[in-house]
Amino acid sequence: MRIFWQSFLDKTIGAAYLRRLEDYLNGIAAAGTQVEVSGISPPDRDFGRLAEFRCAIHAIDAGIGAEEAGYDAVVMGHFQDPGLYELRSALRIPVVGAGEATLHTASQLGRRLGLVTLDRAFEVWHHEQAELYGLGRRIQGVVGMGCRPEDFNACFAGDAIARDQLLRDFTACAMPLVEAGADVIVPAGVLPGLLIGGEPGFVVGYAPVVNCAAVALKSAEMWVQLRALSGLEPSRGPSFALANERAKADFRQAAAHGLHSFNPTINGADQQ
């Protein structure tokens, strides 16, 4: 089984993290599963909707390419899942969103979920995600750690002091959520998810902390196996109607060459 994992960090700026992530995922993968982690350049460096949209275009294009290259599944390894539904409608192979998979998993562990994200800029986005996935009423709250992806570099490069400080910061952000009633804590980002991945049984108060990196990978493995067993795919009705080859080709041309150079034709004639 080959799984393509799309991160939204740059392979140079986030090199230590991407190496650690790929090693971790392949270390916990089932026998015979190989995970390839790919980054984006420039990365998701300006928190906001426009940056998320740009990275989503890259991720969708890469996902289409991954299916053509023979991968068995694609993981949107960015908790916000931008472009998830569009990519799912473009591929026959399973497409797993780290955010979607983790939130649904967390909802089986407790009734009220608390999310700890990197920055307050994502708080509204996560509430919208939960609403989209039918879990809006289950969210106790969302808090931002007030940090940047590069703040994790030393931790993933092996600095134990930096790791301990980040774990303390994460716990300090999560504790008020637990005190307010959250009984499951979700690291709303693969960066903090990987941070707690090496801490078996990690809890904040009584609340278990869900490792979104592990959940996304195991979800991908499960869906590949289910597809192999029964041919199970997403609904190809209104929810995820399968894009035709022309639609995919048009998208990839626009993604590769930019909108200004994109000159589609309809029925052989230039569009007026």
N, C-alpha and C positions, 0 to 999 in steps of 0.2 A: 504494500500500500504506500503510495506517495502522496504527501500532503503539502500543499503550497500555502505558506503562512505569510500574509502581507502585513508588515509593520509599517507604521507611519513615521519612523525615525530614519535618519540618514546613516548609511553604512560607515561613514567616516566619523561624523560627530558622535554617533551612538554606537561606535564599534564594540566597546566593552559590553554594553547591554545586549546587542544583537548576538554576539558570540555566546554570552551567558544564556540567552534565551534559547538559541538553537541547541546548545549542549543540553540544557535542561529538558526541552521538549523531546529530544531524541533519547534522553536518558529515561524518561517515564513512558515513552511510547511502547505499544505492544510489539511483540516480536514480529519482525517483518515490516514494520512501519518506519518510513523515512520521512523526516520533516525538513523542508528547506525554507528558511526565513529570508525574506527579501525586504529591503528598505525602500524609501522614497527620497529623492533628492530634487529640490530642497525639501526638507521634512516638514511636518506640521509644526511650524515654529512660531506662528502668530495665532494664538488661540482665538477662534471666532468662526462664524459660519462660512465666510468666504474661503478661509484656509482649509476647512473641513471639506468643502465642496471641491476645491482643486485636488486635494488628495484622493477624494472619492473617484474622480475621473481617472486618475492614475491607477487606483486599485481595481477599478472595473476593467480597464484595458489589460492590466497584468493578469487578472483572473481569467479573462477570455483566452489570453495567450497560454495560461497554465493548462487549461482544458485541452487546447490544441497540442500541447507538449506531452500530454498523456498523464497528467496528475489525476488522482482519484478524488480529491476534494480540495476546496479552497477555504481557508479561514481568514476572515476579516479580523486581523489581530489588533484592532483599535476599538476600545470599548464603546465609543459613540456609534459605531456601525454605519458611518455615512456611505451611501450607495449600496447597502446590503440588499435591499429589495430589487434594485435595478440589476445587480449582478446575479441574483438568484433567478431572475427572469431570463437571463442570457445564457445560463449554463444548464446542462443536463446532470453534471456531477454535483454532489452536495456542496452547498455554500453555507458556512457556519459563521455567525457573528459572535464575537467574544462577549459583547454586551447582552445580546438576546439570550444566548445559551446560559450565561451566568445568572441573569435575573430570574429565568425560569427555574434554574436549579436551586437558587437561594430560596425561592418561594416554596420549595418542598421541605426546607429545613426550619422554617419559622413563618410567622404571620406578618411581621412588620420588619421591613428591610431598611437599613441605614447604609447610605453610600458615601464613601470617602474618595474624592476625586483629586486631581492634581491642583486645579485652580478653580476659583469661583466662577470663572467664565463658562464652565461646563455645567453648572448647577441647573440652569433652566433646560439645557439640552437633555440631561438625564431624567428630569421630570417628564419631558416630552417623550423620551424613549419609553419610560414606564407606561405612559398612557397608550402609546402605540402598541405595546406588547400586552396590553390588557391588565397591567399591574399597577396602575396609577394610585389606587387606594391603598396599596400595600406599602408604599414608601413613607417611612417615618420622617426621613429628612435626608438632605444631601449637604455635605460640607467639603470645602476645598482645603488642601494642605498648604496652598500658597507657595508651590515650588515649580520648577521647570524640569523638563526631562534630563537636562545635563546635570542636575543636582544628584542624580542617581549614579553618575559615571564612576565615582570613586568606590561606591558600594559594590558595583558589579565588577570592578577591577580588583576586588579582594580586600578593600579597606574595611576591617571589622568595626572600627570606631564609627565610620560613616554609616555602616549598616545599622549598628545599634542606635545611633541618633535618629535615623529615619524610622526605625521601628517605634521608638519612643514618640516621635512626632505623629506617626500614624495612630498610635494608641490614644494620644492626647486629643486628636481630632474625633476619633470614633467614640470615646467614652461618653460625651454629652448625648450622642444619639442613643446609646444604650440606656442611659439614665432617663431619657425621654420616652423609652418604650421599645426601641428597636431590639429584636431578638436575633437578628442575623446581620453581620456587617459584610458589605461587598466593596472590595477595592475596585473602584470604577476606573480602571486603567490597567493594562498589562504590566506597566512598570511597577506599581505598588503590588500587583498580584504576584509578580515574580519575586518581589522582595519578601513576601510572607510564604512563598513556596517552599523555602527551606526550613520552615518552622512548623513541623507537624503538630496538629492539635492546637494551633494558635487561636486564642480567644481574647475578646475584650469584655471583661466582666464575665457574664455567662454566655455571651453571643459568639457563636463560631464565625470565623472569618473565611470567606470562600475564595479559593485560589482560582481566579478567572483564567489564567493561562492553562492550568490543568483541565479545567472544565471544558474550555473551547477545544482542546486537542482531543479529549475523550469523546466529546460530542461528534467531532468530525469522524473519528474512527467508528463510532456507533452507526452513523448515517451511511458510511461507505458499506459497512457490513449489512445493514438493512436493505440497502439498494441491491446488493449482490444476492441477498436471500429472496427478495420478492419483487424487485424492480420498483420499489417505492420511491417516488419523487414528489416534489411540491405540487400542489394543485395547479394545473395548467388552464384553469378558468380565469376569472377576472383578477384573482390575487397575484398570480405569477405566470401569466400567459407567456409562452416561450417566444422570445424574439426570433425573427427569421434571419437568414444569413445576410440579407441586404442591410437590415437594421444594424447588425453587428459590424459589418464591413464599413458602413457609414460612420458609426461611432469610432471605430479604430482609426479611420482616416482622419477624422476631426481631432482625435486625441494626439495623433502622431504629428500632424502638420499644422494644426491650429485652425481656427475658424475662418480666418481671412483667406486662407488658401483652399478652403473647402468649397467646391463648386459641384454640388450634386446635380444629377439629371433625373428627370421623371419621364418615363416612357421614351427614353432616348433623346429627349429635347431638353435644352437648358431651361432651368427654372427661371421664370420672369418675375 
